[in-house]
Amino acid sequence: MPLNWLNVAQTTLAIVSAIAVIYHIHQELGIDINNVVPRSNNKKKIIPSSPKACPPLSQGVELLIGNTPLIEIKSLSRATGCKIYAKLELINPGGSAKDRVALAIIRHYEQNGVIKPHRDDVLVEGTSGSTGISLALLANAMGYKCHICLPNDTSKEKLDSLTALGCVLHPVDPASIVDPNQYTNAARRQAESINNDPSNPATAVFANQFETELNWKVHYESTGPEIYKQTNGGIDYFIAGLGTGGTIAGVLKYLKGKNPHVKVILADPQGSGLANRVNYGVMYDTVEREGTRRRHQVDTLVEGVGLNRLTHNFTVAEPFIDMAYKVTDEEAIRMAKYLCVHDGLFWGSSSAINCVAAIKMIQEQGLVGRKVVLIACDLGARHLSKFWKEASKISSDITLDQVFS
């Protein structure tokens, strides 16, 4: 029988088209068709190829800052019926959201010609640790020196990290901001002493993270848009602690600009007056009563958040914070252990209080099906000698109900 060349051509075209479609599907799914191997039941096992979208080649550690992942905290979502997500600021190269602020400050002074790389110019800051680590890391990467004033009871891990980074440390006793030797005031004086020394040609800048507009603006320009994009604009609640106020101020201004119905919640540790300020308009906490405060301006194991004074960055945020939840040290410690054993999330104290506040809010308001985003600020490795020394004592079979018992 003679061949029907028209039928042959049509059949061949159909086969080629099918192959092309299959190849396109494999490409879209990121599957390497050369890596499909037979299994014993004659079905095919699909072995994914390398991720399609890898980060671009970086020309410095500073280019790795930002665009941090957003992950679901599965155990908390299951327990509450809401979707609870964490913005992993602890993935930044310096281990916290302070990398964003430190880079913004350095770029600002560079662009204004105040400091120049590899000229022995100095970055000076007063900090409880994380901002100092970010500044020290970037100082090394970008050609500067770094001096840090900090409380002498800062966790050993942070002190060791700053020392390893080659930072010049100026430890001071914990004190209120009205004390001239408080770490922020000490840092300002340190910068002035360098600039007023005629024998020292270097320029020093006081980063001033608590008051500078650069702090909240970098979160408005980066962290806020990232969260909005990662949630497809579907965020209902945003939760963060407040150290300088920059993160919560910048993120809330962006999110509420996009959707005024987004609610912003402050998570506040014991000893801090910020929750009372937000909820009642009074900057006061019971542990601040005369004769009751034990050791510190903010009497808590939690580092990096909580204040008993108003910073400029807080005043930017204050009108837009919807409510605040107070978190005890015991609740934060137990939550940290719960997240570690149930989710494999080895987080520090600031991250833990945000999770406690999220659960308190959801339970108090009877929320279901809402999308909640909180900031994961810090890794547990920075808190081993203080916060995690206590968290490690908690039983590994802890339940979520026991976190609040």
ROKOLLO-172803 format. One record per residue: x, y, z of N, C-alpha, C, O in turn. Coordinates in pm, whole numbers, plus 50000, padded with zeros to 5 digits. Layout:
XYZXYZXYZXYZ/...
//
This chain:
500864988150000500005000050000500895012350000501805013250083/500665021849910501515033949907501325042150034500225042750090/502415048550078502365056950197501525069250172501595075250064/500735072950271500005085550265500875096050333500845097750455/501665103050251502645112450305502005123850384502625129350475/500785127150351500105137750428499865133050571500065140450667/499395120050585499165114750719500455113550798500495116650918/501545109050729502855107950795503305121450847503785122550960/503165131750763503605145150802502805150350920503355156351012/501485147850917500645152651026500985145551157501035151651263/501225132151146501585124451266502915129051325503045130851446/503905131051235505235135751279505135149151347505755151451452/504355158251288504205171751345503555170851484503945178051575/502565161951499501905160351628502875155351734502865160051848/503735145551694504715140051789505715150751832506005152251951/506235158151735507215168851764506585179251855507225183951950/505325182851826504635192851908504475187852051504665195352146/504115175152065503935169352199505235169552277505265172652396/506335165952206507645166152272507985180352317508505182352427/507705190052232508005203952266507215208452388507735215452475/505935204452393505095208152507505615201852635505715208352739/505965188752626506495181752743507795188252790507995189952910/508665191752696509935198152733509675211452802510335214752901/508705219152748508395232152806507865230552949508225238253038/507015220552969506485218153103507605214653200507645219553312/508535205953154509665202253239510505214553275510955215953389/510705223353177511485235353203510805244253305511455249653395/509485245853291508735254353384508775248953526508825256553622/508755235653538508795229453670510195228053724510375223453837/511195232053647512585230953692513095216753695513945213453778/512585207953606512965193853605513955191253491513705194953376/515045185153525516025181153424515585167753365515605157553434/515185167653236514645155453176515725144853162515395133053141/516995148653172518065138753167518245131753302518985121953313/517545137053404517675131553539516445123553580516225121453699/515655119153485514495110753515514945096153506515335091453399/514875088953618515405075353623514285065653656513335069253726/514385053053606513325043253632513355038453776514425037953837/512175034953831512075028653961511675014153940511365010053828/511685006554046511434992154033510014989153986509774978553927/509064998354012507694995853969507425001353829506275002853788/508535004353755508475008953617507895023153602507715027953490/507615029853717507225043853709508485052353709509575047453738/508325064953676509465073653667509635081653796508665086753852/510865082553844511175090953959511745104053909512725104253834/511125114853950511565127953903512545133854003512205135854120/513735136553958514745142654043514885157254001515335159953889/514505166754089514585180854051516015184854021516965179954082/516155193853927517475199453897517755210653995516985212954088/518845217553977519185228754063518115239554053517425240453951/517965247854159516965258554154517155267354032518275270253990/516025271653975516095279753853516645293553883517445298953805/516225299353996516605313154026517565313354144517135312454259/518855314554117519855315954221520205330854237520075338554141/520635334854355521035348754371522155352254275522995343854244/522175364654227523235368654134524595369254203524675369754326/525645369254123526995370954175527095383954252526705394454202/527625383254374527735395054459529165400054460530115392154460/529315413354463530645419354469530935424954608531705434354623/530325419254706530575423654843529455419154934528325417254891/529785417555062528795412755157527635422555171526525418455204/527895435355147526825445255161525705443155061524575447355085/525985436554949524955434054848524065422154885523085419354816/524405415354993523575404055038522505408355137521705400155182/522485421155172521545426055273520165428055211520035433555101/519135423555282517755425355236517265413555154517965403655137/516015414855103515355404155029515385391055107515685380355053/515065392055236515095380455324513835371955305512795377155265/513915358755333512755349955312511615352655409511805358555516/510425348355369509255348255456508815333655467508525327355366/508765328255589508405314155607507205312855701506985321355787/506445302255682505335299555772505845292255896506655283055886/505365296456013505655289256137504555278856152503475281756203/504825266956107503765256956087503035253256216501815251856216/503765251556324503115247356449502145257956499501065254656549/502505270556487501635281356534500425282956442499335285856489/500625280956312499495281556219498485270456249497285272956253/498985258356271498085247156301497305249556430496125246356439/497985255256528497355256856659496305267956661495395267656744/496425277656571495555289356579494505290156469493515297256484/494715283156358493825284656245494085297056163493335300156071/495145304256197495605315656117496915311656047497555301856085/497275319255947498575317355882499565326955946499415339155935/500565321456012501555329656083502885328156013503435317156003/503405339255965504645339355888505705347655960505385356956035/506965344055937508075351455995508965356855884509375349655793/509265369555892510215376055802511605373955860511935379255966/512425366055791513695361555846514795371955832515715370555751/514695382455912515755392555913517045387055970518115392755947/516965376156044518165369856097519015363255989520115358456017/518505362855864519265357155752520225367355692521105363555615/520085380255725521035390155677522445386355720522615379555821/523475390655645524845386055675525305388855817526065381155874/524835399955875525185403156013524235397256114524405399256234/523225389956067522335382656155521155390256210520505385456303/520835402056153519675409456203519255420056102519955422656004/518085426256130517585437156047518475449456056518375458455973/519345449956156520215461556174521205463056059521775473756040/521415452355982522265453555863521725464255768522485472055711/520405464555752519795474255660520095488455707520445497155627/519945490655837520155504055892521615508055885521945519255845/522495498955922523925501855920524385505655779525145515155762/523925498155680524305501255541523745514755498524435522355431/522505517655535521905530555498522685542255558522875552455493/523125540755682523895551355749525235553455680525625564855653/525935542555652527235543655586527095550055449527855559155414/526125545555370525915551255237525575566055244526035573855160/524785569955342524395584055357525635592855378525785603055311/526495588955470527665597055499528685596555386529405606255364/528755585455316529625584855197529135594355089529915602155034/527845593655060527285601954952527375616754982527415625054891/527425620255111527555634255149529005638355173529285649355220/529935629455139531355632755145531935634055284533025639555300/531235629055385531715630255522532795619855551533795622955615/532585607655506533555596955526533925590855392533155591355295/535115585055387535585578355267536245565155307536865564455413/536125554855224536735541955256538255542755261538875550955193/538845534255344540295532255351541035545155385542135547755335/540395553455471541025565855516541065566155669541295576655729/540845554655730540795553255876539625560655940539655563156060/538595564155862537405570255920536685559956008536785547855986/535935565056107535435556556214533905557556223533335568456218/533275545956237531845545056266531695542556416532275533256470/530905551056482530745550056627529255548456659528425555556603/528935539156748527535537256784527405532056926528285525356979/526255535456988525855529757115524775519557089523785522757022/524925507457139524045496357100524075485457204525035484257280/523005477357207522995465557293523625453557224523635442557279/524145455357103524895444657038524675442956890525635443056814/523405441256846523155437556707523565448356608524165445256505/523245460956636523645471656545525165472656540525745475456435/525795470356654527255470556657527855459956568528835462456497/527285447956571527775437156486527595440856339528505438656258/526445446456304526205450456165527195461156120527755460256011/527405471256204528355481856169529785476556159530525480356069/530165467856252531525462456250531755453956125532805454956062/530765445756091530875437455971531035445955846531915443455764/530185456155832530235464655714531455473855715531975477355609/531905477755834533135485755840534305478055780535085483555703/534415465255815535475456855759535315455455608536285456055533/534075453455564533825450955421533995463455336534325462455218/533765475255396533695487555317534815497455347534825508555295/535765493255432536975501355450536915511655561537405522755544/536325508155676536225517455788536655510555918536825498455922/536825518556023537025513356158535715514756234534815522056193/535615507656346534365507656419534615507956569535395499956622/533935517356639533965518156784532545516456835531615522756785/532365507856935531035504956987531015507057139531855501657211/530045515057186529765516457329528535507857359527535508657288/528595499757464527495490657492527465487157639528475488557708/526305482557689526225478657831527165467157860527335458157778/527765467457978528745457058011528095443758048528785433958075/526725443458051526055430558074525465424857946524635415757951/525905430057831525505424357702525965409857695527005406257751/525205401557625525525387257621526955384857571527465392057485/527575374657628528965371357595529125368657445530145372057386/528105362357383528195359057241528325371657155529105371857060/527565381957190527665394457115529005401257138529615406457044/529465401157262530765407157292531875399857217532775406257162/531815386557216532825378757146532785381356995533825382056930/531575382756941531445385456797532045398956762532765400256662/531765409056843532315422456818533835422356829534525428756749/534355415156926535805414156941536425407156820537455411456769/535795396256775536305388956660536305397556534537165396056448/535345406456524535265415256407536245426856413536325434956320/537005427756522538035437956532537525451356581538185461656563/536355451356642535745463456692536485468556815537015460556893/536545481856832537025487656957535825489357049534905496957018/535835482357162534685482157252534885491757369535975493157424/533785498457404533765507457519532585503457608531525509557600/532765493157694531655488757780531365499157888532285505457942/530085500957919529675510158025528625503258111528005493458069/528425508558231527395502958319526005505758261525785516358203/525065496358277523685498858234523145511158307523315512558428/522485519958231521995532358291520875538158208520675534358092/520145547458267519085554658196519695564658099520855568658114/518915568757999519395578157899519765591757959520535599157899/519235595058077519575607758140520975607658200521525618058233/521545595858213522905594358265523895597358153523795591458045/524845606358176525815609658070526675597858028527285598057921/526735587658112527535575858079526715564658018527245553857993/525415566957994524605557057924525235554557787525855563557730/525075542457733525885538557617525675547457494526615549657418/524465552657473524245561657359524995574757379525635579757286/524905580257499525625592757529527135590657523527865599357477/527585579257569529025576257564529505575357419530615579757389/528685569757330529075568757189529165582557125530085585157047/528225591257157528265604857102529565611857144530215618357062/529915610457271531155616657320532385610557254533345617557225/532355597557231533495590857168533735596357028534875598856990/532655598156950532795603856816533335618156823534195621956744/532835625856918533305639656932534775640156970535515648756923/535215630857056536615631057099537555627956983538645633556975/537145619156894537965616056775538035628156684539105631756636/536885634556660536855646056569537585658156626538075666556550/537655659156759538305670756823539785668356853540435676956912/540305656856814541705653656839542555658356721542485652356613/543345668956738544125674356625545185664656574545655665956461/545565655156656546595645456613546005633956533546745625656480/544665633456524544005622456454543285628056330542285635056345/543775625056210543165630556088541855623756049541175628355957/541495612956117540285605456080539025613256115539015621456206/537955610356041536625615656070535795604656134535785593256087/535095608156241534195598656307532765603256289532475615156298/531865593856265530435596956258529715588956366529975577056385/528815595556435527965589056535526715584256463525925592356414/526525571056456525425565456376524055569856428523165572556348/523885570656561522675576256621521405568956575520445575256531/521425555756584520335547556530518975550756591517955549056524/518925555156715517645557656781516915569756723515685570356724/517685579556673517075592156633517105594756482516305602656432/518005588456410518165591556269516965587156185516425576256205/516565595856092515485592555998515885581355903515025574555847/517175579355886517635568855797517145555155843516995546055762/516915553855972516515540956030515155536655976515055526255910/514115544456003512785540055959512635540455807511905532555749/513345549955743513185551255599513705539155522513145535555418/514785532855570515295521255497514315509655505514235501555413/513585508655615512565498155625511325501655542510655492755491/511035514455529509935518655442510265515555296509385511855218/511535516955261511955515055122512265500655087512305497154969/512495492155187512905478355156512075467755228511405459755163/512105467555360511435456755435509935456755411509345446255385/509315468455419507865469255396507455464255259506585455655250/508055469455151507705464455017507955449555000507175442854931/509015444255060509275429855049508145421855112507665412155052/507705425655231506615418555299505335419355217504625409355202/505035430955165503805432855087503825423954962502825417754927/504975423454897505095415254777505025400454811504365392754741/505695396254919505745382154956504385376854999504115364854986/503515385555050502175381355091501135384554984499935383055008/501585389054868500665393254761499655403554810498505403654766/500105412054901499245422554954498175417655048497265425155083/498245404955089497175399055168497405399155318496715392055390/498355406955367498665407055509497545413955589497025424355548/497195407955703496175413755792496775420155916496295430555962/497845413855972498465418856094499985418456080500545409156022/500635428756133502095429256137502515431056282501995439756352/503475422856327503905422856467505425424456474506175417656405/505865433756560507295435856580507525441656718506635447856776/508725439656770509155446556891509705460156854509755463856736/510125467456956510625480856930511875483257014511815484057136/513015484356943514265487757009514565502356984514515510657075/514875505556858514975519556818513635524556766513335536556774/512835515556712511555519256651511595519856501510565521856437/512775518056443512925519656299512195509156217511545512456118/512295496456257511675485756179510155487356177509545487456070/509555488556296508105489256301507585501956235506535501856171/508325513156250507875525756190507905525056037506945528955971/509005520255982509125519855837508175510055772507555513155671/508055498155831507185487955774505725492055783504985490755686/505305497255899503895500755914503505512355823502395512555770/504415521955805504085533155716503895528255573503025533255501/504685518555531504515513355395503245504955385502455506955293/503045495655479501895486655471500575494255483499645491555407/500485503655576499245511155591499025520655474497885524355445/500105524655408499945532555287499325524455174498605529855089/499625511555173499055502555073497645497955111496765496755026/497455495455241496165490555289495955495655431496535490255524/495135506055450494945511855584494295502355683494245505355803/493785491055636493125481455726494115471755791493725464155880/495375471855749496395463555814496565468255958496695480255984/496555458756052496735461956193498205459456232498815449656191/498735468756312500125467756356500155466056508499555473856582/500865455656552500905451656692502335452956744503275448256681/502485459356860503785460256926503925448957028503045447057111/505035441557021505385431557121506415437757214507475442257169/506125438057343506955445657437507375436857554506515430457615/508665436357587509115427857698508805434157833508505446057842/508895426057937508695431258072509745441858103510875441158054/509365451558183510295462258219510265474058125510785484658159/509675472358007509575483157910508245490457930507235484257963/508255503557909507025511357923506285513657794505265520557794/506755508057683506165511257553504745505957537503905512657477/504465494057590503115488557577502105497457648501025500057595/502455502257767501555511357837501395524457762500305530257760/502455528957701502375541357623501385539657507500555548457483/501485528457435500595525957321499155524057366498235529857308/498955515857469497595512257509496895522657595495675524157588/497695529957678497075539057775497605553257770497115562057841/498615555457685499165569057674500085572957786500445584657798/500495563257869501355566157984502615557757974502535545557959/503765564157981505045557157970505475552158108506235558858178/504975540358147505225535658283505075520558288504205514858223/505935514258367505795499958392505975497458541506755504358607/505255487758594505255485658738506645482358793506925485558908/507495476258714508835472958766509695485358778510795484758833/509215496758727509955509258739509625516558869510175527258895/508725511058951508405517459078509675518959162510575510559157/509725529459238510905532059318511225520159408510355515059480/512445515759403512885504859489512635490959434512975481159500/512045489859315511735476559262512645472459148512805460459124/513235481859078514045478358960515355472159006516035477559094/515715460858947516855453158996518185457358934519175459159006/518235458958803519575460458745519645469358624520735474358593/518565471758554518705477058419517535486158388516465485058447/517755495258293516685504258250515465496258206514335500058237/515675485358134514585476358096514925462758156515795455658105/514245459358263514645448158347514125435058289513055430358328/514885429158197514445417258126515645409758071516705415658051/515465396858046516485388957978516495391657828517445388157758/515435397857778515305400557635516215412157597516155422857658/517055410057496517955420657450517465426257316516925419057233/517675439257298517455445257167516125452457151515975460657060/515145449457237513845456257229513395460357368513825454657469/512525470657372512015475657498512745488257542513975488657545/511965498457576512535511357619511635517657724510475513957740/512215527357796511425535857883511675550457848511715559157936/511835552957722511965566557671511435566957529511265556557466/511175578957480510625580657346511735584557250512375594857268/511965576357149512925579657044512185586156927510965585256917/512945592556841512325598556723511655587756637510555589756587/512325576556619511755565956536510465560456597509555556456523/510375560156731509125555856793508015565956769506875562156744/508325578856776507285588956754506745588356612505595591856588/507585584056517507095581956380506075570656377505085571456304/506315560256455505465548456453504225549856541503165544656506/504355556756654503335556556758501905559156710500995551856752/501645569056625500255571756587499605560356509498375559956497/500405551156457499875540756368499875526856430499395517356368/500405525456552500395512456620499015510256680498525518656756/498385499156645496995496956686496865492056829495925495956899/497785483756874497745478957013499095472657046499915470056958/499315470257176500565464257221500265453057320499275453657394/501125442857320500995431757413502285430557493503385430357438/502125429757625503265427757713503605412857718502715404457726/504905409757715505395395957718506385394457833507335402257844/506155384557917507075382158028508295374257979508275367957873/509345374858059510535366858027510195352058021510665344957932/509365347358115509015333158120508275328857992508535318057939/507375337157945506655333957821507605333657702507515324757618/508525343257695509475343757585510405331657587510675325657483/510875327957706511775316457720511075303657676511645295657602/509835301857723509115289557688508765289257539508805278557477/508415300757482508115301157339509345297657257509255290457158/510505302757297511745299657224511995284657223512375278957120/511785278157338511995263657344510935256457261511245246757191/509695261057267508615254857189508935255457040508795245356970/509345266856990509645268256847510825259456807510855253956697/511775258156897512965250056866512595235456850513025228956755/511785230056943511495215656940510365212156843510295200756797/509485221756810508355218656723508575222956578507965217356487/509435232856556509645237956420511105238056377511415241256262/512005234556468513415235356434513915249556419514895251956349/513235259056483513595273156473514355277256599513755279156705/515655278556585516515281956700516685297056702517655302556649/515715303756764515655318256760515975324256895515975317456998/516255337356892516585344557013515385351157079514245348357044/515665359757175514635365257262513675374657190512465374157213/514185383257103513335392857034512345385856942511175389756934/512795375456874511905367656788510835360656870509675359956829/511215355556986510275348157070509155356957121508005352657124/509475369357161508395377857215507395381457105506215383357133/507845382556981506915385356871505935373856851504765375956823/506435361556867505555349856854504555349156969503395345756948/505005352357090504085352557205502985362757181501815359857203/503355374757137502365385257112501375380957005500185384057014/501845373856902500965369156796499885359856851498705361356818/500285350356935499315340856990498355347857085497155345057082/498865356757168497985364157259496925371957182495755371857218/497355378657075496415386556996495355377656931494165380756937/495785366756870494845357856801493835351956899492635351456870/494305347657014493405341757112492475352057174491285349457192/492995363657205492165374057267491075378857174489955381457217/491395380057046490425385456951489645374556877488785377756795/489945361856905489215350956842489385350556692488425348056619/490585353056645490835353856501490975339956439491525330856501/490465338456318490625326256240490855330356095490205339656045/491755323456027491945325555885492645338455847492635342255730/493245345155943493945357555913495415354855880495975344555917/496015364355811497425363055773498245372655859498075384855852/499145366855939499935374456035501405373355997501905362455971/502105384655994503545384855966504255390956084503885401756131/505275384256133506095389656241507565389556199507955382756105/508345397256270509775398156241510535387756323510405387256445/511325379456255512265370456322513605377556325514325378156225/513925382856441515015392756451516385386656471517375391956422/516445375456543517745371156595517825356156611516825349456636/519035350956597519305336756616519595333756763520105342256836/519265321656805519525317656942520995317356978521355318657095/521845315556878523275314556905523845327156967524915326757028/523155338556953523625350857014523185352257159523525362057225/522445342657209521855343957342522105331757428521345329157522/523135324257401523375311657471523655313657619523185305857702/524415323857653524865325257791523835331657883523985331058005/522795337757825521775344357908520395338357881519905330057959/519775342557775518405338557746518285323457726517425317157787/519145317657642519035303357614519585294657727519315282657731/520345300557817520735293157937519495289258016519425278358073/518495298258018517225295358085516305287057997515635277958045/516265290157868515375282657778515765267957769514895259457750/517035265057782517495251157773516975242557888516965230257878/516555248857995516055241558111514615236858092514125228358167/513925242357991512535238857967512455224957904513275221557819/511475217057946511305203557894511005203957744510305212857696/511535194157672511335193457527509925189157489509565189857371/509135184657584507755180957551506775192257579505575189857596/507265204457584506415216057612505325217557507505565215657388/504135221057552503025223757462502815238857452503355246457532/502025243057355501765257157337500975262657457501205273957499/500055254757511499315259257629500265261857746500055271157824/501305253757758502265255457869503125267957854503685272957952/503255272957730503995285457710503365296657791504075305557840/502045296357807501315307257872500835303658012500095311258074/501255292158062500785287958194501635294058305501385291658423/
//
